Amino acid sequence: MNRNATVKLIRRALASPEALVHLDGGPVSIVGLEQAAAGKASFFWIDRAPVFDKVTVLHALYQGCRLPATFGFNWDALIDSLSSLPAAPAYILAFNDLAILQARDPASLTAFVQVLDAVRDRLAGRRQSFVVVYGGRALTA
């Protein structure tokens, strides 16, 4: 995917009313996303290894977002930590794929999406955009 297409994906994701956006424009490079987000948003690549349950999601976010050592490794702590990231006009968290999480632990995926919605609502009150983007297969309803 070329740079212009990647920039369009970033803009579309940030403008989306959803906190979780599938990047369906073909294969997307995490490095390309990061470069396209430069100057527009703080970018965090989350799943350098597959996430497949609550523990691996929380650990990936802890590492990818460089959360504090006091992070409590639970959904409430995640809401608080993601809502307290260093000031930026927008935040983009990128996952390569969430289909494994949906297949192995759908309850954790549902809880994670609820967390994302809560964080997005908190940051919207401060006029900050927040979105999590993912590639791979689209999640099913």
C-alpha positions in Angstrom: 0.0 0.0 0.0 1.4 3.4 -1.0 1.9 6.3 1.4 -1.1 8.3 0.2 -3.4 5.3 0.7 -2.0 4.8 4.2 -2.5 8.4 5.1 -6.1 8.1 3.9 -6.5 5.1 6.1 -5.2 7.0 9.1 -7.5 9.9 8.5 -10.5 7.6 8.0 -9.7 5.7 11.3 -9.3 8.9 13.3 -12.6 10.3 11.9 -14.5 7.0 12.6 -17.2 7.0 15.3 -15.9 3.6 16.4 -12.9 3.0 18.7 -11.9 -0.2 16.9 -11.4 0.1 13.1 -10.4 -2.7 10.7 -7.9 -1.5 8.0 -9.4 -3.2 5.0 -7.5 -1.5 2.3 -5.2 -4.4 1.7 -1.9 -5.3 3.4 -0.8 -2.6 5.7 2.7 -2.1 7.0 3.0 -1.2 10.7 6.0 0.9 9.8 4.0 2.6 7.0 1.2 3.4 9.5 3.7 4.8 12.0 5.3 7.1 9.3 1.8 8.2 8.1 0.8 9.1 11.6 3.9 11.1 12.3 2.9 14.7 13.3 -0.8 13.7 13.4 -1.0 11.3 16.3 1.0 9.4 18.9 1.4 5.9 17.4 1.8 2.7 19.3 2.4 -0.7 17.8 0.9 -3.2 20.2 1.0 -6.8 19.1 4.6 -7.6 18.3 3.5 -11.2 19.3 0.0 -12.6 18.8 -2.6 -11.7 21.4 -5.1 -14.5 22.2 -6.5 -13.9 25.7 -6.9 -11.2 28.3 -3.4 -11.7 29.7 -1.7 -11.4 26.4 -3.7 -8.3 25.4 -3.0 -6.5 28.7 0.7 -7.5 28.5 1.0 -6.3 24.8 -0.6 -3.0 25.7 1.6 -2.6 28.8 4.7 -3.0 26.6 3.5 -1.3 23.4 2.2 1.8 25.2 5.0 1.8 27.7 2.5 1.9 30.6 3.9 2.6 34.1 5.3 -0.2 36.3 2.3 0.3 38.6 -0.1 -0.8 35.9 -2.6 -3.2 37.5 -3.1 -5.6 34.6 -6.9 -5.4 34.6 -9.5 -3.7 32.5 -10.1 -0.8 34.9 -6.4 -0.1 35.1 -6.2 -0.2 31.3 -8.9 2.5 31.0 -7.1 4.7 33.5 -3.7 4.2 31.9 -4.8 4.7 28.3 -6.8 7.8 29.4 -3.6 9.2 30.9 -1.1 8.8 28.1 1.2 11.8 27.5 -0.7 14.7 25.9 -1.2 14.4 22.1 -4.0 15.5 19.8 -4.6 11.9 18.8 -3.6 8.4 19.7 -3.4 5.4 17.3 -2.9 1.9 18.7 -2.2 -0.7 16.0 -2.6 -4.4 16.1 -1.5 -6.7 13.3 -4.5 -9.0 13.9 -7.2 -9.6 16.5 -8.9 -12.6 14.9 -7.0 -15.0 17.1 -8.3 -13.2 20.2 -11.8 -13.4 18.8 -11.5 -17.2 18.1 -9.9 -18.1 21.4 -11.4 -15.7 23.9 -14.4 -13.8 22.5 -15.3 -12.6 26.0 -12.0 -10.8 26.4 -12.4 -9.2 22.9 -15.8 -7.9 24.0 -14.4 -6.5 27.2 -11.5 -5.0 25.3 -13.8 -3.2 22.9 -15.8 -1.8 25.9 -12.5 -0.5 27.4 -11.7 1.2 24.1 -15.1 2.9 24.0 -14.6 4.1 27.5 -11.2 5.5 26.7 -12.4 7.2 23.6 -15.3 8.8 25.5 -12.9 10.1 28.2 -10.5 11.5 25.6 -13.2 13.0 23.5 -14.1 15.3 26.4 -10.5 16.7 26.1 -10.8 16.9 22.4 -8.3 14.1 21.8 -8.9 11.4 19.2 -8.4 7.8 20.1 -8.6 4.8 17.8 -7.3 1.2 17.7 -6.7 -0.1 14.2 -6.1 -3.7 13.1 -5.2 -5.6 10.0 -5.7 -9.2 9.2 -9.1 -10.7 8.9 -12.1 -8.6 9.9 -13.8 -9.5 13.1 -17.2 -11.1 12.9 -20.2 -9.8 14.8 
